[in-house]
Amino acid sequence: MKRYWKIIALCIVSVLVLGTFYIQSFFAAEEKTTVEFEKVSGDQDELNNLLINATYEVDDKYRTLKITNQDTVTRENQTLVQQVLSSIDYSMKNMIDGYKSFMRGKDHQASNFYEDNNLLVYADIKEKWTANAEKVDFTFNIDVLEKKDNKRIAFEMDVPTKDDYYTMNVVDVQVYAGKLKVVVRQDSNNIHVYTFQLEKKKLVNHEVIFSVEDTENGWVGVSDEYPSSTKPQKYLLMQSEGVGDGKVVEDGQHKLADNGFMLLNIEKNQLKKLMVPEYVSIDASTIIDSSVYFHSYTENGSQVFQYDIKKEEWSSIDSFDFLTTSEDLESEYIELIEGENIPHTF
């Protein structure tokens, strides 16, 4: 009997876990949360391809919702398989459904993919510890699908700067005239752009776009600010931020050594600082074509600002009041995401 106690224990735990899951699903299914749209003004067709991922919380009730103009799906009422599938990014789901063979075995992060009418591209950096665990080996993993003839171009290559950094991750992937551009964050305070000639499977250029050393008693980092997109894009919005001398100011927050937005022209490998007016306090952002859209909270609601990259001009394009100002509710969460031609605010 002692020989089988581990198997028996594992079976008991499995039954308890599955039982708890289905009991929770049963009670969650007793109430259905529904979100309906009411037209106040504008074009009703804007709702046709709208998908909103949201959370709904009242008292002790918590729901994770997927909202369309046709239905409201509560994640807690789905099966385990449905929950896993529904958690996948919408753009990733279309790729998985349309190119199952190509997508198999890949990390389904939007920042690692690029897609247009002719190409589907995947770029990632694989990490592997050396035998003595003293350092990490970093290797590019590139895979390209030419859609029309189903031709694949795949290759691996050591990252040239693999011995200089401890962490690396892909920030964005773009293709211009047969050349693949991979934007990589190395450690937290360095941005590099690697350019590959796809047909020759060759690295043809490598540039350090942004690099700053940590201060003696602090750090400086850089992050990409807008939600990752798999679509062709010319610009990338980033923010540099850091802690200065390590002191804590009166409000309990660290003193910033540097804090600013930067725009990277990926095609030309050109980085410039974005001068943000004092009246724009940025809480969310997205890029569409050659315009950057920023959301700011105001005293009574919200404001959306537009920055025209080519003209280097700021303008205010939309404002709206919050529907409720109840002190019992948490602060509204706003995210700008790319629509067909305009940003949507949630």
C-alpha positions as CSV (number, residue, x, y, z in Angstrom):
1,M,0.0,0.0,0.0
2,K,2.8,2.4,0.8
3,R,4.1,2.0,-2.8
4,Y,0.9,3.7,-4.1
5,W,0.3,6.5,-1.7
6,K,1.7,9.1,-4.0
7,I,-0.6,8.1,-6.8
8,I,-3.6,8.0,-4.5
9,A,-2.8,11.4,-3.1
10,L,-2.4,12.8,-6.7
11,C,-5.8,11.4,-7.7
12,I,-7.4,13.0,-4.6
13,V,-5.9,16.4,-5.3
14,S,-7.0,16.2,-8.9
15,V,-10.6,15.4,-7.9
16,L,-10.6,18.3,-5.4
17,V,-9.3,20.8,-7.9
18,L,-11.6,19.8,-10.7
19,G,-14.6,19.6,-8.3
20,T,-13.8,23.1,-7.0
21,F,-13.6,24.5,-10.5
22,Y,-16.9,23.1,-11.7
23,I,-18.7,24.1,-8.4
24,Q,-17.5,27.7,-8.9
25,S,-18.5,27.6,-12.5
26,F,-22.0,26.3,-11.5
27,F,-22.6,29.2,-9.0
28,A,-21.1,31.7,-11.4
29,A,-23.5,30.6,-14.1
30,E,-26.5,31.3,-11.9
31,E,-26.3,35.0,-12.8
32,K,-25.5,36.4,-16.2
33,T,-24.0,39.8,-16.6
34,T,-25.1,41.6,-19.7
35,V,-23.7,44.9,-21.2
36,E,-25.9,46.6,-23.8
37,F,-25.0,49.5,-26.1
38,E,-27.3,52.6,-26.4
39,K,-26.7,54.9,-29.3
40,V,-26.5,58.5,-28.3
41,S,-24.9,59.8,-31.6
42,G,-22.5,58.6,-34.3
43,D,-22.3,55.7,-36.6
44,Q,-23.8,52.4,-35.4
45,D,-21.6,50.4,-37.7
46,E,-18.6,51.3,-35.5
47,L,-19.8,48.5,-33.2
48,N,-19.6,45.8,-35.8
49,N,-16.0,44.8,-35.1
50,L,-15.7,46.1,-31.6
51,L,-14.4,43.7,-28.9
52,I,-14.0,44.9,-25.3
53,N,-12.3,42.9,-22.5
54,A,-13.5,44.2,-19.2
55,T,-14.0,43.4,-15.5
56,Y,-17.2,44.0,-13.6
57,E,-17.1,44.3,-9.8
58,V,-19.9,45.1,-7.4
59,D,-19.7,44.2,-3.7
60,D,-18.4,40.6,-3.6
61,K,-19.3,39.8,-7.2
62,Y,-16.4,39.8,-9.8
63,R,-16.8,39.0,-13.5
64,T,-14.3,39.0,-16.3
65,L,-16.2,39.9,-19.5
66,K,-15.8,39.8,-23.2
67,I,-18.2,42.3,-24.7
68,T,-19.4,42.6,-28.4
69,N,-22.5,44.3,-29.8
70,Q,-24.1,40.8,-30.1
71,D,-23.3,39.3,-26.7
72,T,-21.6,39.5,-23.3
73,V,-19.5,36.4,-22.4
74,T,-18.6,35.8,-18.8
75,R,-15.2,34.1,-18.6
76,E,-16.1,32.4,-15.3
77,N,-19.0,30.6,-17.0
78,Q,-16.7,29.1,-19.7
79,T,-15.0,25.7,-19.6
80,L,-11.3,25.5,-18.8
81,V,-10.4,25.2,-22.5
82,Q,-12.6,28.2,-23.5
83,Q,-11.0,30.3,-20.8
84,V,-7.5,29.5,-22.1
85,L,-8.6,30.3,-25.7
86,S,-10.4,33.5,-24.7
87,S,-7.3,34.8,-22.9
88,I,-5.3,34.9,-26.2
89,D,-4.8,38.3,-27.8
90,Y,-7.4,38.8,-30.6
91,S,-4.8,39.4,-33.3
92,M,-3.0,36.3,-32.1
93,K,-6.2,34.2,-32.3
94,N,-6.6,35.1,-36.0
95,M,-3.1,34.0,-36.7
96,I,-3.5,30.8,-34.8
97,D,-6.7,29.9,-36.6
98,G,-5.4,30.9,-40.1
99,Y,-1.8,29.6,-39.9
100,K,-1.8,26.7,-37.4
101,S,1.4,25.0,-38.7
102,F,3.4,28.2,-38.6
103,M,2.2,29.3,-35.2
104,R,2.9,26.0,-33.5
105,G,5.5,26.1,-30.8
106,K,5.9,29.9,-30.8
107,D,5.5,32.4,-28.0
108,H,2.2,34.1,-28.8
109,Q,3.2,37.7,-27.9
110,A,2.1,40.4,-30.3
111,S,5.4,42.1,-30.0
112,N,7.1,39.1,-31.6
113,F,5.0,39.1,-34.7
114,Y,4.6,41.2,-37.9
115,E,1.9,40.6,-40.5
116,D,0.9,42.2,-43.8
117,N,-0.8,40.9,-46.9
118,N,2.2,39.0,-48.1
119,L,4.2,38.0,-45.0
120,L,3.8,36.6,-41.5
121,V,7.0,37.1,-39.5
122,Y,8.1,35.8,-36.1
123,A,11.2,37.0,-34.3
124,D,12.2,35.9,-30.8
125,I,15.3,35.6,-28.6
126,K,15.9,32.2,-27.0
127,E,17.7,32.1,-23.7
128,K,20.0,29.2,-22.6
129,W,22.1,29.0,-19.6
130,T,25.7,27.8,-20.0
131,A,26.7,24.5,-18.4
132,N,28.2,26.3,-15.3
133,A,25.2,28.6,-15.1
134,E,27.5,31.7,-15.1
135,K,25.8,33.4,-18.0
136,V,23.0,33.2,-20.6
137,D,23.5,32.5,-24.3
138,F,21.1,34.6,-26.4
139,T,20.0,33.4,-29.9
140,F,17.8,35.0,-32.5
141,N,15.0,32.7,-33.7
142,I,13.6,34.1,-37.0
143,D,10.7,32.4,-39.0
144,V,9.0,34.0,-42.0
145,L,6.0,32.7,-44.0
146,E,5.4,34.0,-47.5
147,K,1.6,33.6,-47.7
148,K,1.1,33.3,-51.4
149,D,3.4,30.3,-52.1
150,N,3.6,29.1,-48.5
151,K,7.4,29.4,-48.6
152,R,9.2,29.5,-45.3
153,I,12.5,31.3,-44.4
154,A,13.8,30.2,-41.0
155,F,17.2,30.7,-39.4
156,E,18.9,31.1,-36.0
157,M,21.8,33.3,-35.1
158,D,23.7,34.3,-32.0
159,V,22.9,37.8,-30.7
160,P,26.2,39.8,-31.3
161,T,26.0,41.4,-27.9
162,K,25.0,38.3,-26.0
163,D,28.0,38.5,-23.6
164,D,27.2,42.1,-22.6
165,Y,23.7,41.8,-21.1
166,Y,21.8,39.7,-18.7
167,T,18.3,40.0,-20.2
168,M,16.9,40.6,-23.7
169,N,13.4,40.8,-25.0
170,V,11.8,41.7,-28.4
171,V,9.9,45.0,-28.3
172,D,8.7,45.2,-31.9
173,V,9.1,43.6,-35.3
174,Q,8.8,45.4,-38.7
175,V,9.7,44.7,-42.3
176,Y,10.7,47.3,-44.9
177,A,11.6,46.4,-48.5
178,G,12.7,42.9,-47.6
179,K,14.7,43.9,-44.5
180,L,13.6,42.7,-41.1
181,K,13.9,45.1,-38.2
182,V,13.9,43.7,-34.7
183,V,13.8,46.2,-31.8
184,V,15.3,44.7,-28.6
185,R,15.4,45.9,-25.0
186,Q,18.6,44.7,-23.5
187,D,18.6,44.8,-19.7
188,S,16.3,47.6,-18.8
189,N,18.2,50.6,-20.0
190,N,19.3,49.8,-23.6
191,I,17.4,49.7,-26.9
192,H,19.0,48.1,-29.9
193,V,17.8,47.7,-33.5
194,Y,19.0,44.6,-35.5
195,T,18.4,44.6,-39.3
196,F,18.3,41.3,-41.3
197,Q,18.3,40.7,-45.0
198,L,15.7,38.0,-45.1
199,E,16.5,36.3,-48.4
200,K,20.2,36.0,-47.4
201,K,19.4,35.1,-43.8
202,K,22.0,37.6,-42.8
203,L,22.4,40.3,-40.2
204,V,23.3,43.5,-42.1
205,N,23.2,46.2,-39.4
206,H,23.1,46.7,-35.7
207,E,22.6,50.0,-33.9
208,V,22.4,51.1,-30.3
209,I,19.4,53.4,-30.3
210,F,19.3,54.2,-26.6
211,S,21.7,53.5,-23.8
212,V,22.2,55.0,-20.3
213,E,24.1,53.7,-17.3
214,D,22.5,53.4,-13.9
215,T,23.4,56.0,-11.4
216,E,25.4,55.1,-8.3
217,N,22.4,55.1,-6.0
218,G,19.6,54.5,-8.6
219,W,18.6,53.2,-12.0
220,V,17.2,54.3,-15.3
221,G,15.0,52.2,-17.5
222,V,13.1,52.5,-20.8
223,S,9.8,50.9,-21.7
224,D,7.6,50.8,-24.8
225,E,4.4,52.6,-24.0
226,Y,1.8,51.8,-26.6
227,P,0.1,48.4,-26.9
228,S,2.0,46.0,-29.2
229,S,0.6,45.7,-32.7
230,T,1.3,43.1,-35.4
231,K,0.5,45.6,-38.2
232,P,3.0,47.5,-40.3
233,Q,4.1,50.5,-38.2
234,K,6.8,53.2,-38.7
235,Y,7.1,54.5,-35.2
236,L,7.5,53.2,-31.7
237,L,6.7,55.3,-28.6
238,M,9.0,54.7,-25.5
239,Q,9.4,56.3,-22.1
240,S,12.6,56.6,-20.1
241,E,12.2,56.8,-16.4
242,G,14.4,56.2,-13.4
243,V,15.2,56.7,-9.7
244,G,17.8,59.3,-9.0
245,D,19.7,59.4,-5.7
246,G,17.5,56.8,-4.0
247,K,15.9,59.4,-1.7
248,V,12.2,59.3,-0.9
249,V,10.2,62.5,-1.3
250,E,7.3,63.6,0.8
251,D,4.6,61.7,-1.1
252,G,6.5,58.4,-0.6
253,Q,7.5,58.1,-4.2
254,H,11.1,57.8,-5.4
255,K,12.7,60.9,-6.9
256,L,13.0,60.5,-10.7
257,A,16.3,61.0,-12.3
258,D,14.9,61.2,-15.8
259,N,11.4,61.0,-17.2
260,G,10.6,61.6,-20.8
261,F,8.9,60.2,-23.9
262,M,10.8,59.3,-27.0
263,L,9.7,58.5,-30.6
264,L,11.7,55.9,-32.6
265,N,11.5,55.9,-36.4
266,I,12.1,52.2,-36.8
267,E,12.7,52.4,-40.5
268,K,15.4,55.0,-40.2
269,N,16.7,54.1,-36.7
270,Q,16.2,57.7,-35.6
271,L,15.3,58.5,-32.0
272,K,14.0,61.9,-30.8
273,K,12.6,63.2,-27.6
274,L,9.0,64.1,-27.6
275,M,8.3,67.5,-26.0
276,V,5.0,67.1,-24.1
277,P,3.1,70.3,-23.2
278,E,2.5,70.9,-19.5
279,Y,-1.3,70.7,-20.0
280,V,-1.0,67.1,-21.2
281,S,-0.7,64.5,-18.4
282,I,-0.3,61.2,-20.1
283,D,-2.2,58.1,-18.7
284,A,-2.4,56.0,-21.9
285,S,-1.3,56.2,-25.5
286,T,-1.4,54.6,-28.9
287,I,0.1,55.2,-32.4
288,I,-1.9,55.2,-35.6
289,D,0.0,55.9,-38.8
290,S,2.0,59.2,-38.1
291,S,-0.1,60.3,-35.2
292,V,0.2,59.6,-31.5
293,Y,-2.9,59.7,-29.4
294,F,-2.7,60.4,-25.6
295,H,-5.3,60.1,-23.0
296,S,-5.4,62.4,-19.9
297,Y,-7.7,62.5,-16.9
298,T,-9.3,65.9,-16.3
299,E,-11.2,67.2,-13.2
300,N,-14.6,66.0,-14.6
301,G,-13.7,63.4,-17.1
302,S,-11.2,62.5,-19.8
303,Q,-9.4,64.2,-22.7
304,V,-7.7,62.8,-25.8
305,F,-4.8,64.6,-27.4
306,Q,-3.2,64.1,-30.8
307,Y,0.4,64.6,-31.7
308,D,1.1,64.8,-35.5
309,I,4.6,63.4,-35.8
310,K,5.3,64.9,-39.3
311,K,4.0,68.3,-38.5
312,E,5.2,68.2,-34.9
313,E,1.9,69.7,-33.8
314,W,-0.4,69.0,-30.8
315,S,-4.2,69.2,-30.9
316,S,-7.2,68.2,-28.7
317,I,-9.5,65.9,-30.6
318,D,-12.1,64.6,-28.0
319,S,-13.3,65.0,-24.5
320,F,-16.0,63.3,-22.4
321,D,-17.3,63.2,-18.9
322,F,-17.4,60.1,-16.7
323,L,-20.9,58.7,-16.4
324,T,-20.5,58.3,-12.6
325,T,-18.5,60.1,-9.9
326,S,-19.4,57.8,-7.1
327,E,-16.8,57.8,-4.4
328,D,-17.5,54.2,-3.7
329,L,-16.1,53.2,-7.1
330,E,-12.4,52.7,-7.9
331,S,-10.8,55.1,-10.4
332,E,-11.7,54.4,-14.0
333,Y,-9.1,52.5,-16.0
334,I,-8.5,53.9,-19.5
335,E,-6.6,52.3,-22.4
336,L,-6.3,53.6,-25.9
337,I,-6.2,50.8,-28.5
338,E,-5.9,51.0,-32.3
339,G,-9.2,50.9,-34.2
340,E,-9.6,50.9,-38.0
341,N,-9.0,54.6,-38.4
342,I,-9.4,56.1,-34.9
343,P,-8.4,55.3,-31.4
344,H,-11.0,53.8,-29.1
345,T,-11.1,54.7,-25.4
346,F,-12.2,52.2,-22.7
